[in-house]
Amino acid sequence: MQSLAINAAPCGYCRQFLYEITTAKTLNILLKKDEDQKSCAYTEKPLSYYLPDAFKPQNFDQKEKGLMEAEFHHLSIASKETLAQAALGGANASYAPYTKDYCGVSLLGLNNQIYTGCYAENVAYNPSMSPIESALAYMNMSLPAQANLNIIAASLVEVSNSISQKDVTEAVLSSVAPSINLEYISAK
C-alpha cells in the first residue's frame, strides 16, 4: 500500500495497525482539505506525521514479517473438510508475532462461498482484530450492498495457547447467525 485516502485522520488504533504494515515507512495519508468535503483538494502527509515516536515492533526486537506480508506458520489439522482447511489457511496467515495466537475462521455462506479471516494483532496488543471480524468484513465486502449475511456453517482453527478466540467467535456468531454451532479445531 502506497497511499490511503480517507475523510478524517485515522484513529489511534488504525494508526498503530498502519504502522506495522510492510510499507509503513513510505505510506502517505491523503485527507480532504475542507471540512464540508465538497472540493477535490487534499493534503498528503506521511503516516509518521500522525504517529510520531511510534511504539513499534522493534521495541521488542521483533524480527517477524510485517502486517500484510505473506505468512505461513506450518500449522496442520486432521480434518480434510473444505471449511476447516479454509480456517487453517487463515490460521497459517495470521499476524501474531507477540502472542503467537495463530487462528483463523471460515464462514460458509448460503451462496456456498467460503469467507476466511485471520487474526491480526499489533505491538500495542489492544486492539487486535479477531478472525471472526476479519471473516465478516471479507464477507460483507464480497456481497452486494445491503445483502444479508446468511451464514450456514462456521469453523475456527487455532493453536492451543493461553489466549483463545473461541468465546468471542461464539459470541459474535450468536448475534449474526444464532442457529450456527461453531466447529472448533485445535491446530498443531
C-alpha positions in Angstrom: 0.0 0.0 0.0 1.4 3.4 -1.0 -1.3 5.8 0.0 -4.6 5.7 1.9 -7.3 8.2 1.1 -9.7 8.8 4.0 -12.2 11.5 5.1 -10.7 12.1 8.5 -7.4 11.5 10.3 -7.0 7.8 11.3 -7.8 7.0 14.9 -5.1 5.8 17.2 -6.0 2.1 16.8 -5.8 2.4 13.0 -2.6 4.3 13.2 -1.0 1.5 15.2 -2.1 -1.1 12.7 -1.0 1.0 9.7 2.4 1.5 11.4 3.0 -2.3 11.3 2.2 -2.9 7.6 5.2 -3.5 5.4 5.0 -0.2 3.6 4.5 2.0 6.8 7.8 3.9 6.3 6.6 5.2 2.9 2.8 5.3 3.5 1.1 8.6 2.8 -2.3 9.6 4.2 -4.5 11.7 1.9 -7.2 13.8 3.6 -9.7 16.3 2.1 -8.6 19.9 2.8 -12.1 21.3 3.5 -14.5 20.3 6.2 -17.6 20.2 4.0 -15.9 17.7 1.7 -17.1 19.4 -1.4 -13.8 20.3 -3.1 -11.3 17.9 -4.6 -8.3 19.4 -2.8 -6.5 17.2 -0.4 -3.4 17.1 1.8 -0.8 14.4 1.7 1.3 13.6 4.7 3.4 10.6 5.8 2.0 8.2 8.4 4.8 9.4 10.7 3.1 12.8 10.9 0.0 11.2 12.5 2.0 8.8 14.7 5.3 10.4 15.8 7.6 8.4 18.0 5.5 5.3 17.4 5.5 2.3 19.7 6.9 -0.2 17.2 7.7 -3.9 16.9 11.4 -3.1 17.1 10.8 -2.1 20.7 10.5 -5.8 21.3 13.3 -6.9 19.0 10.7 -8.4 16.6 12.2 -9.9 13.5 9.0 -11.3 12.0 7.4 -10.1 8.9 5.1 -7.1 8.9 1.4 -6.9 8.7 0.1 -7.7 5.2 3.3 -9.6 4.3 2.8 -13.3 3.5 2.9 -15.5 6.5 2.9 -19.3 6.8 3.1 -20.9 10.3 3.2 -24.6 9.2 0.1 -25.5 11.3 -1.8 -28.6 10.5 -5.1 -30.3 11.4 -6.5 -33.8 10.8 -9.7 -32.7 9.1 -9.7 -32.5 5.3 -13.1 -30.8 5.1 -13.0 -27.7 2.9 -14.4 -25.3 5.6 -11.8 -26.5 8.2 -9.0 -26.3 5.7 -10.0 -22.7 4.8 -9.9 -21.8 8.5 -6.5 -23.5 8.7 -5.4 -21.2 5.9 -6.4 -18.2 7.9 -4.6 -19.5 11.0 -1.4 -20.0 8.9 -1.7 -16.5 7.6 -2.3 -14.9 11.0 -0.1 -11.9 12.1 0.5 -12.6 15.8 4.2 -12.0 16.4 3.6 -11.1 20.1 1.2 -13.7 21.4 1.6 -16.4 18.8 -2.2 -16.8 18.8 -2.4 -18.1 15.3 -6.0 -18.7 14.4 -8.4 -18.4 11.5 -12.2 -18.5 10.9 -14.0 -19.6 7.9 -17.7 -18.9 7.2 -19.9 -20.8 4.7 -22.5 -18.5 3.2 -25.9 -19.5 1.8 -24.3 -18.9 -1.6 -21.8 -21.8 -1.0 -19.0 -19.3 -0.9 -16.4 -19.5 1.9 -15.2 -16.4 3.6 -12.0 -16.7 5.6 -10.5 -14.4 8.2 -7.3 -14.4 10.2 -6.1 -13.0 13.5 -4.1 -9.7 13.4 -2.5 -8.0 16.3 -0.2 -5.1 16.8 2.6 -4.2 19.2 0.1 -2.4 21.5 -1.8 -5.7 21.6 -5.0 -3.9 22.3 -6.8 -3.7 20.0 -6.4 -6.8 17.9 -8.6 -7.9 15.0 -10.2 -11.3 15.7 -10.5 -13.7 12.8 -14.4 -13.6 13.0 -14.2 -9.8 12.5 -11.9 -10.3 9.6 -14.1 -13.0 8.0 -17.3 -11.0 8.4 -15.6 -7.9 6.9 -14.5 -10.0 3.9 -18.0 -11.5 3.6 -19.6 -8.1 3.8 -17.3 -6.6 1.1 -17.8 -9.6 -1.2 -21.6 -9.4 -1.1 -23.9 -6.9 -2.8 -24.7 -3.8 -0.7 -27.5 -4.4 1.8 -27.2 -8.2 1.4 -27.9 -10.4 4.4 -25.0 -12.3 5.9 -26.6 -15.7 5.6 -24.1 -18.0 7.3 -24.8 -21.7 7.3 -21.6 -23.0 8.9 -18.5 -21.7 10.7 -15.1 -23.1 11.6 -12.4 -21.8 13.9 -8.9 -23.3 13.8 -6.3 -22.1 16.4 -3.2 -23.2 18.2 -3.6 -24.2 21.8 -2.4 -21.2 23.7 -3.2 -19.2 26.8 -5.3 -16.9 24.6 -8.3 -18.3 22.7 -10.7 -16.8 20.1 -13.4 -19.4 20.8 -15.5 -17.3 23.2 -15.5 -14.2 21.1 -16.2 -16.1 17.9 -19.2 -17.8 19.5 -20.5 -14.5 20.9 -20.3 -12.8 17.6 -21.9 -15.7 15.8 -24.7 -15.8 18.3 -25.8 -12.3 17.1 -25.2 -12.7 13.4 -26.0 -16.4 12.9 -27.7 -17.7 16.2 -28.6 -21.1 14.8 -25.0 -22.0 13.9 -22.8 -24.2 16.0 -19.1 -23.3 15.7 -16.8 -26.1 14.6 -13.7 -25.7 16.8 -10.4 -27.4 15.8 -7.1 -27.2 17.6 -4.1 -27.0 15.3 -0.6 -28.4 15.8 
